[in-house]
């Protein structure tokens, strides 16, 4: 298991990925993203303020992804894929140790 920890942007991307399939309650996001409920509350608050997510119009205990959130998720996923491809190329050229590749691997669902 890697000692690398997820960063702020990666956690936001992961929450958005969870919400891309269907609206979810905070508790479901907490379990699916493996986060503390206080952290999820903080992230969702920030994400609502910047327009990445919103509360469902049908039931305000559910959160939904906005169009801006979809755009962010797509751009983040694209960037992460490009970075992983570049890191793999460095590894294949023996320019970077294997343990560094595994410690930098980004979790995407």
Residue, then its C-alpha position, 0 to 999 in steps of 0.5 A: x500500500x502506498x504512503x501517498x495521501x490524496x490531496x485537496x483537488x484529488x478528493x474533490x475529483x473523487x467526490x465529483x466522480x461519486x456524484x456523477x452516477x447519481x445524487x448521494x447523501x453525505x453519509x454515502x459519499x463519506x463511505x464511498x470516498x473513504x473520508x471522515x464525515x467532518x471532512x466531507x462536510x467541509x468539502x461539500x460546503x466548499x464545492x457548493x460555494x464554488x458551484x461544483x455541487x448543489x443540493x437536490x431539488x427533490x430532496x435536500x439531503x442529497x447532493x448532485x453534481x452541477x455542469x461546472x462540476x462535470x466540467x471540472x471532473x472531466x478536466x481533472x481526469x484528463x490531466x491525471x491521465x496525461x500525468x500518469x502516462x508521462x510517469x509511466x514513460x519515465x519509468x519505462x526509460x528507467x528515468x524514475x524508480x518503480x517505487x516512486x511511480x507507485x507512490x505517485x499513482x492517483x486513484x481514479x474510479 
